[in-house]
Amino acid sequence: MSHPVVVGIDGSAHSSVAADWAAREASSRGVPLHLVHASPSLPGAAVPLPAADRLRDLGEQMLARTAADLGDRHPRLEIRGEQTDDPPASALLAAARTAGLLVVGTRGTGGFDALAVGSVALRAAMAAPCPVVLVPRRPVGAGAGMPAARDAAQVVVGFDAHHPVGETADFAFSAAEARGADLRVVQAWALPAESVSSRTPAVTEEDRAAWEDQEVVRLSDALRAWRERYPRVTVRPDVVLLHPAEALLNASRGARLLVVGRRADPGAAEGRLGFVAQGVLHHAACPVAVVPHVG
């Protein structure tokens, strides 16, 4: 059986949008959709049995309504629901072990309104063994098919030509191919350390242009294997002299999906996100895919 797309639902507007995004993604991939709902409870507190049963009943009803609604819109999609008493993050991470993709809303029913990304979404992005897509409440192009604007048809990926990550590139190219979208490959770079030392009074325009040309050539060389593997994807290289997070956020305005990598340590009890991934998760207006990789 194909690895399903898993999505967490909790009755919030964020999870409703995430479920709709996940259903469209599962339909596109031709794989089942797995809905997961964790019954809420007070941390460390025992819930009286009648109340616990009532919460489970409400959860089952929510799963049934969501499955019926998505099934009406995607009649060929195989949908199943799972009700669990585990904490939400633990339930999603457990389901992610056999998933091809985990989808979560950036915020759920708990937490503070000022938070851009909730604790459950962050933990999923940090620790899931499969790629995770965090969907904001109003993702670009949601429910409207292919957006009319050219930039809105793009998939954007952060890429380091000095240390290419195959998992991240493969996910981004595959996502662009499936959507019939252009792929904007962002290579952020910085001036060489010796060029900004106290012994160097100024950086000339000629030097800056030469260094940038080197980055352009290096990116072109690093992308050659993926261009050959995905010949139908139109690649738009974007080499910019900016901090990587700022470069990605600028490039992703109006995009359909932003893809970043996360280094995964199989021996670690908890995962972690780098500064770039954290920055884009908290500020991107489009869905963000976090792709784990080893090394």
Secondary structure, DSSP 8 states (H G I E B T S, - for coil): ----EEEE--SSHHHHHHHHHHHHHHHHHT--EEEEEE----TT----HHHHHHHHHHHHHHHHHHHHHHHHH-TT--EEEEEESS-HHHHHHHHHTT-SEEEEES--SSS-TT-SS-HHHHHHHHH-SS-EEEE-SS-TTTTSSS-SSSGGG-EEEE--TTS--HHHHHHHHHHHHHHT--EEEEEE----GGGGSTT-----HHHHHHHHHHHHHHHHHHHHHHHHH-TTS-EEEEEESS-HHHHHHHHHTT-SEEEEEEE--TT-SS----HHHHHHHHH-SS-EEEEEE--
